[in-house]
Amino acid sequence: MKCAILAGGTGSRLGEQTQLKPKPMVEIGGRPILWHIMRHYDRYGVRDFAIALGHLGEVIRNYGFTEPGWTVRLVDTGEATLTGGRIKRLAPHLAGGAFFLTWGDGVSNVDLEALHAFHKSHGRLATLTAVHPPARFGHIELDGDRVTEFSEKPQAREGWISGAFFVLEPGVLDYIDGDQTAFEHEPLSRLAREGQLMAFRHAGFWQCMDTPRDRVLLEKLWCEGAAPWKTWA
C-alpha cells in the first residue's frame, strides 16, 4: 500500500521553530518528525510515500529521504491549499486501491497491520484511528476534598478524538470538492452521515506536535530512550 502524508501546513503555533522550516521538518532527536513517521510505516512494510508540500516545501525537497527501499514522491500542492485539497492533488500518485493517510506532525505506536485488517473487515470507504488525547495536566482522583491519587498521565483516560492515521478507499476522493475543502470538515462529516466512516480504537501512545511544549516532550522521550513510537530496530 501507499501512504499519503500532508506536510504543507505553516505550524505557526510552534513559533520560531517553523520560521525557516515547515512543521514536519522540526527535529526530534536530530531527525525531522516526518522521518519518524515514515520509519513507523516502514516498520510495517509501507515504503511508497506521496508527500504533499506547501509552506517552505523546498526544505523537504532539499532534505533527501534516501532510506533503502523507499519511493518518495514530493508533490507541490500549493501554499494555501487546505487538507482536502492536498489529498485530492495527491490522487494521481495514489492509484491502485486503498491507501494510508496521515498528517506530518504526529507520532504513534499504532499497529498499522491491525488498522489495515480492521479497514478491510468492515467494507466502508474510510477508517480513522481514534485515540485518547494527551493529558495536559496532572490527573487527580478525589475522595471528597482529599486527593487520593496524583499522576502525570501520557494519555487522558476518557474520550476519543481523531488521531488521523487513516485508511481510505479511492472513493473518498469524490467527497472532496477542491483546494479549499478541509478534509476534517465536510468530507469526514458526510462520510460519517452516510455510514462510511469507521473508527479503529488505539489505546496506546499518540502525540501530535502542535506547540513548543509538545516538541520538548517528544525530544525528552527520545533522548531518554523511551520513545513509544520508535517501533523499528
Protein Blocks (a to p, Z undefined) as FASTA:
>chain_A
ZZdddfkbgolmnommlmmbcfklpceehiafklmmmmmmmmnopabdcdddfehklmmm
mnopabghiacddddebjklcfklmmmmmmmmmggiacddddfkbccfbdfklmmmmmmm
nopabdcdddddddfbdcdddehjacfbdcddfbdfedcddehjiaddfklmmmpnblml
cfklmmmmmmmmnopaccdddfbdcdddfbfklmmmmmmmmmnopafklmbZZ
